[in-house]
Structures are given as structure tokens and as C-alpha cells.
Amino acid sequence: MTPFIDYKVFQNLSYGLYILTSAEGEKKNGQIINTAVQVTSDPPRVSVIVNKANLTHDIILRSNIFGLSVLDAETPMTFIGLFGFRSGRDIDKLAKANFKTGFTGCPLVLDHALSVLEAELIDHVSLGTHSIFIGTVVNTEVLREGSPLTYQYYHEVLRGKSPPAAPTFDPTERPQSSRST
Ligand SMILES: Cc1cc2nc3c(=O)[nH]c(=O)nc-3n(C[C@H](O)[C@H](O)[C@H](O)COP(=O)(O)O)c2cc1C
């Protein structure tokens, strides 16, 4: 048997969608991720996977803190486009969103968020194009009840795409002509 990588297999893996934030002094930023996972319960730890070219990657490495907002199923595509297809290197994304400053000093995006958490970085591993950041959760808040936005809903109902910077980008998918990332 000849080994074969069919990217359709990866589409069967399930995820949510989140805003990952960080801040270093006055520099604050956030981006969409689908790669947040709780990795331990005691102590509570989460991991996130971030493209090395993203501004958020640089800020997490320097500040050692990150925040997550769990997006709800009603999140509009315009909001996902702002945080998922634009870079903080070009625009101030958080100037266009409501957020509060958490216990660690990390901005926590409140728009379309069901809950928020913030974490202190304990380790990171290079994956080549991306890094996996692992953090201990030091503060959490449930903002309201609702259904979280899933990656499947984003693709199948909202007809959303994932840019090449996303770890789950499918290189066999036809590129979207209207989007540059
Ligand atoms: C649905 C979706 C999922 C994404 N998942 C990730 C992810 O898990 N990790 C990542 O590094 N980028 C992911 N991205 C891409 C980033 O959100 C995007 O590259 C963003 O513009 C980076 O912003 P920054 O340069 O301001 O940090 C995703 C984008 C979308 C639309």
C-alpha cells in the first residue's frame, strides 16, 4: 500500500472558534484561532497554535500571557474577517471591538463571547511554521449562556474559509480571490 495524505480526513476533526489575545505594554492584539484545547485539568492548562508570522505570536512570546474568548454561534462573518483575515501589523483590531483588561493585563474581547479566560505561558514548542503555546489558566469568566461557534458551522453554514496562516488550512482547496491572507 502506498501512503497517501487526503486532506478531507482533517476536515473530520472538530474545533471551536476563539479570539486569542495578548498584550505587551501599550501593544495589544487579537486573532482568530480554532486550535485552543484544554490539555490538563489540575492545574487547568490550555494550548493554542499560532503561525510564527502573526503579530499575536510575537506578542505572546514577549509577554508570556494570552487570553481566549469563546465565540458564540451568532458571531457575524464581518467580525471573524476582522480578526481572522487582517493583521494587527496593519490595523488596530482591538480599537474596533469591546474588550476589558484582565487580571494578567491581557485584553479579553467581549463582543460575541460566551466566556473568557487568561493564561500564563509555561512552555512553547516550535512546529516549523507554527508554535504551540501552553499556558496555565489563571482567571476565567462565563459571560453568558449560548452555543459556541464550531469550525463545522463556520465552514458549512457561514461558508467561511481558513487562510493559509491557519494550521488547518487545506492546500487542496481553491483560493478565495477576494481575500489576500
Ligand atoms: C476560521 C479561522 C481559523 C484560524 N485559525 C488559526 C489558528 O488556529 N492559528 C493561527 O495562527 N491562525 C489562525 N487563523 C489565521 C489568523 O487569524 C490570521 O492569520 C490573522 O490575520 C493573524 O493576525 P495577527 O497578525 O494580527 O496576529 C485562522 C483564521 C480563520 C479565519
The ligand as a MOL file (V3000), in Angstrom:
LIG
                    3D

  0  0  0     0  0            999 V3000
M  V30 BEGIN CTAB
M  V30 COUNTS 31 33 0 0 0
M  V30 BEGIN ATOM
M  V30 1 C -11.5030 30.2150 10.7940 0
M  V30 2 C -10.0920 30.6430 11.0500 0
M  V30 3 C -9.2710 29.8820 11.8590 0
M  V30 4 C -7.9470 30.2750 12.1060 0
M  V30 5 N -7.1670 29.5270 12.9400 0
M  V30 6 C -5.8950 29.9220 13.2070 0
M  V30 7 C -5.0900 29.2200 14.1630 0
M  V30 8 O -5.5270 28.2590 14.8240 0
M  V30 9 N -3.7850 29.6420 14.3250 0
M  V30 10 C -3.2740 30.7040 13.6300 0
M  V30 11 O -2.1000 31.0370 13.8260 0
M  V30 12 N -4.0240 31.4000 12.7400 0
M  V30 13 C -5.3270 31.0410 12.5370 0
M  V30 14 N -6.1100 31.7840 11.6940 0
M  V30 15 C -5.4950 32.9170 10.9550 0
M  V30 16 C -5.2870 34.1890 11.7930 0
M  V30 17 O -6.4730 34.5440 12.4880 0
M  V30 18 C -4.8490 35.3180 10.8340 0
M  V30 19 O -3.6300 34.9540 10.2020 0
M  V30 20 C -4.7380 36.6920 11.5000 0
M  V30 21 O -4.8050 37.6730 10.4700 0
M  V30 22 C -3.4440 36.9050 12.2880 0
M  V30 23 O -3.4840 38.1930 12.8530 0
M  V30 24 P -2.2590 38.9630 13.5440 0
M  V30 25 O -1.1290 39.0880 12.5410 0
M  V30 26 O -2.8630 40.2890 13.9160 0
M  V30 27 O -1.8330 38.1700 14.7540 0
M  V30 28 C -7.4430 31.4490 11.4920 0
M  V30 29 C -8.2970 32.2410 10.6930 0
M  V30 30 C -9.6090 31.8530 10.4830 0
M  V30 31 C -10.4940 32.7230 9.6290 0
M  V30 END ATOM
M  V30 BEGIN BOND
M  V30 1 1 1 2
M  V30 2 1 2 3
M  V30 3 2 2 30
M  V30 4 2 3 4
M  V30 5 1 4 5
M  V30 6 1 4 28
M  V30 7 2 5 6
M  V30 8 1 6 7
M  V30 9 1 6 13
M  V30 10 2 7 8
M  V30 11 1 7 9
M  V30 12 1 9 10
M  V30 13 2 10 11
M  V30 14 1 10 12
M  V30 15 2 12 13
M  V30 16 1 13 14
M  V30 17 1 14 15
M  V30 18 1 14 28
M  V30 19 1 15 16
M  V30 20 1 16 17
M  V30 21 1 16 18
M  V30 22 1 18 19
M  V30 23 1 18 20
M  V30 24 1 20 21
M  V30 25 1 20 22
M  V30 26 1 22 23
M  V30 27 1 23 24
M  V30 28 2 24 25
M  V30 29 1 24 26
M  V30 30 1 24 27
M  V30 31 2 28 29
M  V30 32 1 29 30
M  V30 33 1 30 31
M  V30 END BOND
M  V30 END CTAB
M  END
